[in-house]
Amino acid sequence: MPHRIANRLNSALERWLPEQRLFLKSETSTRFVRLRPMTQAAALGGTAIVLSWSIVASSVLVIDAVGAGSSREQAARTQAALESRLNTLSQERDTRAAEAAAAQERFAVALDQVSQMQSQLLAAEERKRELETGLGVVQASLHDALVDRDKARKLAAATTEQAAEAQPQAARAEEFSVALDILSDELASTAVERQLAERRATDASRKAEEMAVERDQLVARTDEIFAQLEDAVELSVKPLDEMIRNVGVDSDKLLETVREGYSGQGGPLTPMGYSTRGNAAISESEARAKEIVVSLDKVNRYRIAVSRLPLAMPVKSAFRYSSGFGPRWGRKHQGLDMAGPVGTPIFATGDGVVTFAGWQRGYGNLIKIEHELGTETRYAHLSKIRVKAGQKVSRNSQIGDMGNTGRSTGSHLHYEVRVNGQAVNPMSFIKAAENVF
């Protein structure tokens, strides 16, 4: 049965693959080998399989090579994009620092202008009071002159009547003429004094009006400067509020802590001068100036607080972020991992006191630093510890070397930041530091 099937297949294939004979000749004999159609088909099929396998294997190798090249190019593009982003962030930080410096300079200039204008305003008020006092004196003198003139007229009338009764008609006429001459001289002198007094009063009124206009201009200019100062202070306070809120610290409690630590007052006190007119514009300016001083005090307290927070970078050499803050492997990762070579210097991120320096399970070689305002930093997996417990350290001072101790898969720094005992994302402090240092 199998022989019959083979014959049928040979007959069917013989049209395309006729039987071939391969002769093998030797010195003594000649033999031949018959290649039936099925044998030829099997040989061709095996050759086709081998050739197909070679083509597929070559294609796989080529695809792998192309894929590897694409991965390297992708990695290069990613690194270039990361470097470009880092350069952009650095430029933005420099720009913000320059804007802050310019705003502070404008603020100082504005304060000087406010001080000068306040001095001018007080001097103008003093001159106005002097002119009002002089005008009152002139009016009093004019009133006295009018009273004297009336008295002189009454005296002249009485003298005339007495002379008419006591002397003859001729003598009375002569004395009356003399009395009239004297009275005319007195009246002329009084009229001249009255004109001078009226002229002085007119000049005083004009100067008072000019000073009122000048005072209004000074008040308007002062209002404009105060508005600029209020805008500048608000622009200074807003980013500081946002930065403190982003790092997870209670800003009100933070400012209160700074105020309690810097609450000294003193110095001699002298009586203050007040305007007798109770000028409302000056009072309002003084109130706005006090509000600006309060806002400036808030900015200053923020700056003091920032200098006490751990905002510097713990690693200043080349490194990469190998793990972030948050869930990892089903657990919470309470810090930030920065990978680098063994021995990379590790620096304190803020002024503080070392509370622990030694081995701790899981952390390996560990350093804990307690900072002010309820913050603490931890530096783990160190290869070397360079500080001792109880030692005071300052920002950017070297405290240890990067290593691979404890529960670690490679050389890196595990960096933690805690606020009132609770772990917070160190990246918020690092981002805040870009606007400070």
NUVO-493623 format. One record per atom (N, C-alpha, C): residue in one letter; x, y, z. Coordinates in steps of 0.2 Angstrom, whole numbers, plus 2048, in hexadecimal, padded with zeros to 3 digits. Example, Ala and Ser with C-alpha at 12.3 -4.5 7.8 and 13.67 -1.06 7.14 Angstrom:
BEGIN
A8427E4827A83E7EA827A8427F0827S8407F5823S8447FB824S840800827
This chain:
BEGIN
M8047FA800M800800800M804806800P809807805P80E80D804P81180D7FEH8138077FBH8178077F4H81380A7EFR80C8097EFR80880B7EAR8078137EBI8068157F1I80581C7F2I80B8207EFA81181D7F0A8188207EEA8188207E7N81681B7E3N81681B7DCN8118217D9R80B8217DCR8068267DAR80982D7DBL80D82F7E0L8108357E1L8158367DCN8198317DBN81F8327D6N81C8347CFS8168307CES8138317C7S8108387C7A80D83B7CCA80B8427CCA8108477CCL8168467CFL81B84B7CFL82084A7C9E81F8457C5E8248447C0E8238497BAR81D84C7BAR81C8517B5R8218577B6W8228597BCW82685F7BEW82D85D7C0L82D8577C3L8348557C5L83584E7C2P83784D7BCP8398467B9P83E8437BDE83E83C7BCE8438387C0E84A83A7BDQ84F83A7C1Q85683C7BFQ85A8367C2R8608357BER8648307BFR86B8337C0L86E8317C6L8758337C7L87A82E7C7F87E82E7C2F8838297C0F88982A7C4L88C8247C7L8928247CBL89681F7C8K89C8217C5K8A081D7C1K8A781C7C5S8A98167C5S8B08147C8S8B48117C3E8BA80F7C5E8BF80C7C0E8BC8057BET8B88027C2T8B67FB7C1T8AF7FA7BFS8AB7FF7C1S8A47FE7C0S8A08057C0T89A8057BDT89680B7BDT88F80A7C0R88D80E7C5R88780D7C8R8838147C8F87D8137C9F87981A7C8F87481A7CEV8728207D0V86D8217D5V8678247D2R8618217D3R85B8247D0R8588297D5L85682F7D3L8538347D7L84C8357D5R8488327D9R8418327D7R83E8397D8P83883A7D5P8358417D7P8338427DEM83183D7E2M83083F7E9M8378407EDT83C83D7EBT84383F7EET8458467ECQ8448487E6Q84684E7E4Q8418537E7A83B8527E8A8368577EBA8388577F3A83A8527F6A83D8527FDA8438567FEA8488557F9A84E8597F9A84C8617F8L8488627F3L8468697F2L84386C7F8G83E8687FBG83B86B801G83F86C807G844868808G84986980DG84D86F80CT84F870806T853876804T84F87C805A84987C803A844882804A84388380BI84387E810I84287F817I84888281AV84E880818V85588381AV85588A818L85488B812L85489280FL84F897813S849894814S844899818S84789A81FW849895822W84C896829W85189B829S85689B824S85B89F824S8598A7823I8548A781EI8518AE81DI84E8B1823V84A8AC827V8468AF82DV84B8B0832A8508AC833A8568AE838A8598B4837S85B8B5830S85E8BC82FS85A8C2830S8538C182ES84E8C6830S84E8C8837V84E8C383BV84D8C4842V8538C8845L8598C6842L8608C9844L85F8D0842V85D8D183CV85D8D883AV8588DD83EI8528DA83FI84D8DD843I8508DF84AD8538DA84DD8568DB854D85B8E1854A8608E184EA8658E684EA8618ED84DV85C8ED849V8598F4848V8558F684EG8528F1852G84F8F3858G8548F585DA85A8F285DA85F8F5862A8618FC860G8628FD85AG864904858G85E909859S858907858S85290B85AS85290D862S854908866S85490986DS85990D86FR85F90D86CR86491186ER86391986CE860919866E85E920863E858923868Q85391E86AQ84E92186EQ851923875A85691F878A85992187EA85D92887DA860928877A86492F876A85F935876R859934872R854939872R85293B879T85093587DT84E937883T85393B888Q859939887Q85E93C88BQ85F943889A85E944882A85F94B87FA85994F882A85394C882A84D950884A84D95288BL85094D88FL85194E897L856954898E85B954894E860959895E85D960893S85A96088DS85696688BS852969891R84E964894R849966899R84D96989FL8529658A1L8569688A6L85996F8A5N85B97089FN85E97689DN85997C89DT85397A89BT84D97E89BT84B9808A2L84B97B8A7L84997C8AEL84F9818B1S8559808AFS85A9848B2S85A98B8B0Q85898C8A9Q8579938A7Q8519968AAE84C9928ABE8469958AFE8489978B6R84C9938B9R84E9958C0R85299B8C0D85799C8BBD85B9A28BBD8569A88B9T8519A78B5T84D9AD8B3T8499AF8B9R8469AA8BDR8429AC8C3R8479AF8C8A84D9AD8C9A8529B08CEA8539B78CCA8549B88C5A8559BF8C3A84F9C38C4E8499C18C3E8439C58C4E8429C68CBA8449C28D0A8439C38D7A8489C88D9A84E9C88D6A8539CD8D8A8519D48D6A84F9D48CFA84C9DB8CDA8469DD8D1A8429D98D2A83C9DB8D7A83E9DE8DDQ8439DB8E0Q8469DD8E7Q8499E48E6E84D9E58E0E8509EB8DFE84B9F18DER8469EF8DAR8409F48D9R83D9F68E0F83C9F18E4F8399F28EAF83D9F68EFA8449F58EFA8489FA8F3A847A018F0V848A028E9V847A098E6V840A0C8E8A83BA088E8A834A0A8EAA834A0D8F1L837A098F5L837A0B8FCL83BA118FDD840A128FAD844A198FAD83FA1E8F8Q83CA1D8F2Q837A228F0Q832A248F5V82FA1F8F8V82AA208FDV82CA24903S832A22905S835A2690BS836A2D909Q839A2F903Q83AA36901Q833A39900M82EA368FDM828A398FCM824A3B903Q825A36907Q822A3790EQ825A3D911S82CA3E911S82FA44913S82DA4A910Q82CA4A909Q82AA50906Q822A52908L81EA4C909L817A4E90BL817A51912L81BA4E916L81BA5191DL81EA5891DA823A5A919A825A61919A820A65916A81CA63910A817A6790DA812A68913E810A63917E80BA6491CE80DA69921E814A69923E816A6E927E816A75925R818A7691ER818A7D91BR811A7F91BK80CA7B919K805A7D919K802A7F920R804A7C925R802A7E92CR805A8592DE80CA8692BE80FA8C92CE80BA92929L809A91922L806A9691EL7FFA97922E7FBA92924E7F5A93927E7F6A9792DT7FBA96931T7FCA9A937T7FEAA1935G802AA2930G803AA992EG7FDAAD92CL7F9AA9928L7F3AAC926L7EEAAE92CG7EEAAA931G7EAAAC937G7EDAB293AV7F3AB393AV7F6AB993DV7F5ABF939V7F5ABE932V7F3AC492EV7ECAC692FQ7E8AC192FQ7E1AC3930Q7DFAC6937A7E3AC493CA7E2AC7943A7E5ACE943S7EAACF93FS7EDAD693FS7E8ADA93BL7E5AD8936L7E0ADC932L7DAADD936H7D8AD993AH7D2ADA93FH7D4ADF944D7DAADF947D7DCAE494BD7DDAEB948A7DFAEB942A7E0AF293EA7D9AF593DL7D4AF193BL7CDAF393AL7CAAF6941V7CCAF2946V7C9AF494DV7CCAFB94ED7D3AFC94DD7D6B0294FD7D3B0894BR7D2B06944R7CFB0B940R7C8B0E942D7C4B09945D7BEB0B947D7BEB0F94EK7C3B0D952K7C5B11958K7C7B18956A7CBB19951A7CEB1F94FA7C8B2494DR7C3B21949R7BEB25946R7B9B2794CK7B8B23951K7B4B25957K7B8B2A95BL7BEB2995BL7C2B2E95FL7C2B3595CA7C3B35955A7C2B3B951A7BCB3F952A7B6B3B952A7B0B3E952A7AFB41959A7B1B3D95EA7B0B40965A7B5B46966T7BBB46963T7BFB4C964T7BCB52960T7B9B5095BT7B5B56957T7B0B5995BE7ACB5595EE7A6B57962E7A9B5B968Q7AEB5996BQ7B1B5C971Q7B4B6396FA7B7B63969A7BAB69967A7B5B6E965A7AFB6C963A7AAB71961A7A6B74967E7A6B7096CE7A3B73973E7A8B77976A7AFB76976A7B3B7A97BA7B7B80977Q7B7B80971Q7BBB8596EQ7B7B89969P7B9B8F967P7B6B93962P7B6B9095BQ7B2B92957Q7B1B8F951Q7B7B8F94DA7BBB9494CA7C1B94948A7C6B8E94BA7C7B8F952A7CCB8A954A7C9B83953R7C3B82954R7C0B7B953R7C1B7994CA7C0B7D947A7C1B7C940A7C9B7993FE7CDB7D942E7D5B7B941E7D6B74944E7D4B7394AE7D5B6D94DE7D2B6794AF7CCB69947F7C8B64943F7CCB6293DS7CFB6793AS7D3B65934S7D9B61935V7DCB6393BV7E2B5F93DV7E0B5893FA7DAB57942A7D8B50944A7D6B4C93EL7D3B50939L7D1B4C933L7D8B4A92FD7DDB4E92FD7E3B4C92CD7E6B4692FI7E6B46936I7E9B4093AI7E5B3A938L7DEB3B938L7DAB35937L7DBB32930S7DCB3792BS7DDB35924S7E3B31923D7E9B33927D7EFB30927D7EEB2992AE7EAB2892FE7E9B22932E7E5B1D92EL7E0B2092BL7DCB1C926L7E0B19920A7E4B1E91DA7E8B1C918A7EDB16919S7F0B17920S7F5B12922S7F1B0B923T7EBB0C926T7E7B06927T7E5B02920A7E4B0691BA7E2B04915A7E8B00912V7EEB03912V7F4B0090FV7F5AF9913E7F4AF991AE7F6AF391DE7F0AEE91CR7EAAF091AR7E5AEB918R7E6AE8912Q7E9AEC90DQ7EAAEA906Q7F0AE5907L7F5AE790BL7FBAE290CL7F8ADB90FA7F4ADC914A7F1AD6917A7EDAD2912E7E9AD590EE7E5AD1909E7EAACE904R7EFAD2902R7F4ACF8FDR7F7AC8900R7F9AC9907R7FCAC390AR7F7ABE90AA7F1ABF90CA7ECABA90DA7EBAB6906T7EBABA900T7EAAB78FAT7F0AB38F8D7F6AB58F9D7FCAB18F8D7FCAAB8FCA7FAAAC903A7FAAA6907A7F5AA1904S7EFAA3902S7EAA9F8FFS7ECA9B8F9R7F0A9F8F5R7F2A9C8EFR7F8A968F0K7FCA988F5K801A938F7K7FEA8D8FAA7F9A8E8FEA7F5A89901A7F2A848FCE7EFA878F6E7ECA838F1E7F2A7F8EDE7F7A838ECE7FDA7F8E8E7FFA798EDM800A7A8F3M802A758F7M7FDA6F8F8A7F7A718F7A7F2A6C8F7A7F2A688F1V7F3A6B8EBV7F4A678E5V7FAA638E5E800A668E8E806A628E9E805A5C8EDR801A5D8F3R800A588F7R7FCA528F4D7F7A548F0D7F3A4F8ECD7F7A4B8E8Q7FCA4F8E4Q800A4B8DFQ804A468E3L807A498E9L80BA448EDL807A3E8EFV801A3F8F1V7FDA3A8F4V7FCA358EEA7FAA388E8A7F9A338E2A7FFA2F8E0R805A328E1R80BA2F8DFR80CA2A8E4T80BA2B8EBT80CA268F0T807A208EFD801A228EDD7FCA1C8ECD7FFA188E6E802A1B8E1E804A178DCE80AA128DEI80FA158E2I815A128E4I812A0C8E9F80DA0E8EDF80BA088F2F808A038EEA804A048E8A8019FF8E4A8079FB8E1Q80C9FE8DFQ8119FA8DCQ8159F68E1L8169F88E7L8199F58EDL8149EF8EFE80E9F08EFE8099EB8F1E8099E58ECD8099E78E5D80A9E28E0D8109DE8E1A8169E18E2A81C9DE8E2A81D9D98E8V81A9DC8EEV81A9D78F4V8159D18F3E80F9D28EFE80B9CD8EEE80E9C88E9L8129CA8E4L8169C68E0L81B9C28E3S81E9C58E9S8239C28EDS8219BC8F1V81B9BE8F4V8189B98F9V8159B38F6K8119B48F0K80D9AF8EDK8129A98EBP8189A98E8P81C9A38E7P81E9A08EDL8209A48F2L8229A18F8L81C99D8FCD8169A08FCD81199C8FED8109958FBE8109968F4E80F9908F0E81598B8F1M81B98D8F2M8219898F3M8209858FAI81E9898FFI81D986906I818981906R812982902R80C97E902R80E9778FEN8129788F9N8149728F5N81996D8F9V81D9708FDV82196B901V81E968907G81796A908G81396790DG814969914V816970915V81797391BV81197891CD80F978922D80A97D924D80D984924S80B98891FS80E98F91FS80D993925D807993928D80599792DD809995933K80998F935K80D98C93AK81598E939L81798D933L81E98F931L820996933L81C99B931L81D9A2932L81C9A3939E8189A093DE8179A2944E81D99F948T820999946T826997949T82C99C947V82D99E941V8329A3940V8319A9944R82B9AC944R82A9B2948R82B9B194FE82A9AB952E82C9AA959E8339AA95AG8379A8955G83E9A7956G8419AE955Y83E9B3951Y8419B9950Y83C9BF952S83B9BF958S8369C495BS8399CA95FG83F9CB95FG8439D0963G8409D7961Q83F9DB966Q83E9E2964Q8429E7969G8429ED968G8469F296DG8479F896AG84B9FC96DG84DA0396BG849A0896EP84CA0F96EP849A14971P842A1696DL83DA19971L837A1B96DL837A2396ET835A26969T834A2D969T82DA2F967P82AA34969P823A36968P822A37960M81CA3595DM81BA36956M817A3D955G819A4094FG815A4694DG80FA45949Y809A4894BY803A47947Y801A4D944S7FEA4D93ES7FBA5393BS7F5A5593FT7F4A5C940T7EFA5F944T7E8A5F940R7E9A5E939R7E3A5D935R7E0A56934G7E4A51936G7E2A4A936G7E1A4892EN7E6A4992AN7E6A48923N7E4A41922A7DFA3F91FA7DDA3891DA7E1A35918A7E4A39913A7E8A3590EA7EFA33912I7F1A37916I7F8A35919I7F6A2F91ES7F1A2F921S7EFA29926S7EEA23922E7EBA2391CE7EAA1E917E7F1A1B915S7F5A20913S7FCA1E911S800A1A916E7FFA1D91CE803A19922E800A12923A7F9A12922A7F6A0B923A7F9A0691ER7F9A09917R7FBA04912R803A03913A807A07915A80EA06917A80EA0191CK80AA01921K80B9FC926K8099F5924E8049F591FE8029EE91CE8089EB918I80B9F0914I8119EE910I8169EB915V8189EF91AV81D9EC91FV81B9E5922V8159E4923V8129DE925V8149D8920S8129DA91AS8139D5914S81B9D4913L81F9D9914L8269D8913L8299D4919D8269D591FD8289D1925D8269C9923K8209C8920K81F9C191EK8249BE919V8269C2914V82B9C090FV8319BF913N8339C3917N8399C291BN8399BB91FR8339BA922R8339B4926R8339AE922Y8309AF91CY8309A9917Y8389A8915R83B9AD914R8429AC912R8469A9918I8459AB91EI8489A7924I8469A0924A84099F923A83E998923A84199491EV841996918V844993912V84C991914S84F996917S856994919S85798F91ER85198D922R851988927R84F981924L84C98191EL84997B91BL84E977917P84E970917P85396D913P85196D90BL854972908L852973901L8579728FCA85D9708FEA86396F8FAA8639688F7M8679668F2M8679608EFM86C95C8F3P86B9558F5P86F9518F8P87594E8F4V87494E8EDV87994B8E9V87A9518E4K8809538E3K8829588DEK8869568D8S88894F8D9S88C94C8D3S8869498CEA8899468C9A8849438C4A88093D8C7F87A93D8C6F8769378C9F8709378C5R86C9318C6R8659318C3R86092F8C8Y85A9318C7Y85492F8CCY8529288CAS8549238CFS85291C8CDS84C91A8D0S84991E8D5S84291C8D8S83F9228DBG8399238DAG8359298DDG8329278E3F82F92D8E6F82B92C8ECF8249298EBG8229248EFG81B9228EEG81B91A8EEP8169178EBP8159108EBP81B90C8E7R81D9078EAR8229038E6R8228FC8E9W8218F78E4W8218F08E6W81C8EE8EBG8168F18EBG8118F08F0G8128F48F6R8178F88F7R8188FC8FDR8199038FCK819907901K81A90E900K822910900H8259138FBH82C9158FBH82C91C8FEQ82F91D904Q82E924907Q833928906G837927901G83D92C8FFG83E92C8F7L84492F8F5L8469308EFL84D92C8EED84D9288E9D8549258E7D8579288E2M85E92A8E3M86292D8DEM8689288DDA8699258D7A86E9208D6A8749248D3G87A9218D6G8819248D3G88691F8D6P88D9218D4P89291C8D6P89391C8DDV8969178E0V8989168E7V89D91B8E9G89C91F8EEG8A19248F0G89F92B8EET89992C8EAT8979328E9T8959368EFP89893D8F0P8979418F6P88F9428F7I88D9418FDI8869438FFI887949904F88294E903F882954906F87C95590AA87C959910A87695B914A872960910T86C95F910T86896490CT86596A910G86796A916G86697091AG869970921D869976924D86D97692BD869972930G86C96E934G86996A939G86E96793EV86B962942V86F95E946V86E956945V873953945V87394C943V870948949T86B945948T86794194ET86993994EF86B937948F86D930947F87292F942A87892B943A87D92A93EA87F92393FG87D91E93CG87F91793DG87B912938W87B90C93AW878906936W871906939Q86C905934Q865904936Q8628FF931R85F8FA933R85C8F492FR8588F7929G85A8F5923G8568F791DG8598FD91AY85B90291EY85E90891CY86690791AG86990291EG87090291EG873907922N87990A91FN87C910922N877916921L875919927L87091E927L87292492BI87092A928I87193092CI86A93492CK868936932K86293A933K864941936I861946933I86394D935I85C951936E85C95393CE85695793EE85795F93DH853962939H853969937H84E96C93BE84E97393AE84997793EE84297693AL83D97993EL83697993BL83397393AG83596D93EG83296793EG834963938T83A964935T83C96092FT84295B931E84295692DE84795192EE84994E927T85094C926T852949920T856943922R85593E91DR85993791ER85D936918Y863933919Y867931914Y86992A915A867925911A86891E912A86C91B90DH86F91490EH87391090AH87A913909L87C91790DL88391A90CL88991590DS88E916909S89491290AS898915910K89891B911K89C91E917K89892491AI898924921I895929925I89B92E927R89A934926R89F939928R89D93E92DV89793D931V895941936V89393C93CK89293F942K89093C948K88A93F94BA88693B94FA88093D952A882943957G87D948957G87E94E95BG882953957Q885952951Q88995794EQ88595B94AK88696294AK883967946K88696793FV88296793AV884968933V88096D930S88497092AS881975927S87F973920R87B97791CR879975916R87F975911N87F96F90DN88496E908N88A96B90BS88A969911S890966914S89095F913Q89695C911Q89695490FQ895950916I89094C916I88F94891CI89094091AG89193E914G892937913G89393690CD89492F90AD89592D903D890928901M88E9288FAM8899248F8M88B91D8F8G8879188F9G8899118F9G88390C8F8N8849068FAN87F9008F8N87E8FC8FET87D8FF904T87C8FB90BT8758FB90CG8738F6910G86C8F5912G8688F190DR8628F290CR85D8EF907R85E8F4901S8638F28FDS8648F68F7S8668F18F1T8658F38EBT8668EF8E5T86C8F28E1G86F8F88E3G8748FB8E0G8769018E3S87B9048E1S87E90A8E5S8799108E3H8769138E9H8729198E8H87191C8EFL86D9228EFL86C9258F5L8649258F6H8629238FCH85B9238FDH85A929902Y85692E8FFY856935902Y84E936904E84D93790BE84793890EE84693F911V840942910V83F949914V838947918R83994991ER833948923R83194F926V82A950926V828956929V82395492FN825956935N82295493BN82194C93CG826949939G82694293AG82393E934Q82094292FQ81C93E92AQ82193F923A82293A920A82693A91AA82293E914V825942911V82394690BV827945905N8259478FFN8289468F9N82E94B8F9P8349488F9P83A94D8F9P83B9518F2M83794E8EDM8389528E7M8359598E7S83095A8ECS82D9608EDS8329658F0F8369638F4F83B9678F7F8409698F2I8429648EEI8479658E8I84596A8E3K83E9698E1K83C96E8DDK83B9758E0A8399758E6A83997C8EAA84097F8EAA84597B8EAA84C97D8EBA84E9808E4E84B97E8DFE84D9828D8E84C9898D8N84798B8DCN8459928DDN8489968E2V84C9928E6V8509968ECV8579968EBF85A9908E9F8629908E8F8649908E1
